């Protein structure tokens, strides 16, 4: 287990917590109320900033309940928060549903998962090894 510092940027912000012993992620809460029209997207503030250790990222992911019940999901999923970012955590939500989606202050709008994210050494090469798959992509390995 690692320690992560979380700072309230607004007194109304809610410090997240894991909902169960086996939970991989913790919920992020909306700071303010608002609406997302059908087919539209919105930036939803959390009022929180986070300090991740170097070598880790925070992945912001959709909540399945919002997706199935309302057609609302995190647009750039998973969204990545880098270890050197100290600004406010803001979630991009999109409403794929048919009705306007109302957001209340304190609503759980996304979940966040802390993941190891080591940097790789990128080495330019003249040639790459050959594989059976080769350059096949976008469905080339399935039927």
N, C-alpha and C positions, 0 to 999 in steps of 0.2 A: 504494500500500500504506500502511496506517495501523498505528501501534503501539498495542497494547492490553496493559495491565498485568493479570496474573493472579496471584492470591495463593493459596497453599496455606493453608487453615484447619486442616488436619490433615496430619501428616507422611505418611500413607498415600495421600493424593490424588495423582493423576497429572496432570501438566501436559499438556493436549491438544496435538496437532499435526496438520497436514494430512498425509494419507496419500499424496498425489500432487501434482504441480505444477499440475494442472488442477482439483483438488478445490475445490468451492464451500464445503464445510463441514469442520469438524473434529469428531472423536468425543469425547463425554463419557463418562467411566468411572464405574462404581459405586464408592463408597467402601467399602461393607460388603456382606456377603452377606445374602441374604434370599430370600423366596419370595412369589409372587403366585398365589393360588388362581385357578382358572378362573372367569371372570366378575368378578373383583375388581380393585382398583386399589391402587397404593401410591406413596408418596413415596420417591424414591430419591436419597440424598445423593451429591454429588460431592466434597465437601470443598474446593471452590474458590469464590473470589469474583473478580469481574472489574470493571474500571474502563473503561467505554466512553466515547469522546469524545461530547460533546453533538452531537446530530444523527444518532446511530447507535443501533441496537437490536441485540440478539442474539436471533435466532429459534431456538428449540429445536424440533427436528423428529424424527420417527421414523427409525429405521434400517430400511431395506427388508428386510434379512436377518432381523431379529427378527419383522417382520410376516409374511413368507411362511413362515418355518420354524416359528414358535411362536404366531402370532396376537397378538403383543405389540406395542403401539404407544404413542406419546406421546398422552395423552388430549386435551390442549388444544393441538392442533397447528395452526399453530405457536404455541408459547408465546413470549411476548415478555418479554425482560429489558430494562428501561429503562436509559438512560444514567446515571441518578442512583441506581440500586440498587447497594448494596454488600454485600448479604447473600450467604449461600451459594446457589450454583446447585443447585436441587433439581428433579428431573425427575418428572413425574407419568406413571407407566406404567399401562396397563390390559391385562389378559390376556383377549383375546377367544377364546383357544384352549380346548381341552377338558381340558387337563391343567395341573397346577400348574407354574409356571415358576420355576426356580431361578436366582437371581442370585448370581454369585460376585464377590467383591471384585476390581476391575480390569476387569470385563466392560464392553464398549462398549454403552451403553444408549440413546444418542441421538446426534444430530449437531446441531451449532450453526453457524449462518450469520450473519455480520455483515452488516447491511443499513443503508443510509442511511434515515433516518426523520425527515425535516424536519417541523417543526410548521407547520400551516397557519393562516392568519388566517381565523377563522370570522366571517362577516358575515351578520347577520340580513337577510332580504329579504322583501318583501311578495309578490313573484311570482317564479317561475322561468321560464326560457325553455321553449318547447314543443319536444318531439322526436317523431319517428315512434313510438318505443317508448312514450312517455308513462309511465304508472304501472304498466305490465305488469311482473310479476316472476315468479320461481319457474317457469322453463321457458317463459315467454311468447315467447321469441325462437327457440325450437327446435321441432322436430317430433318 
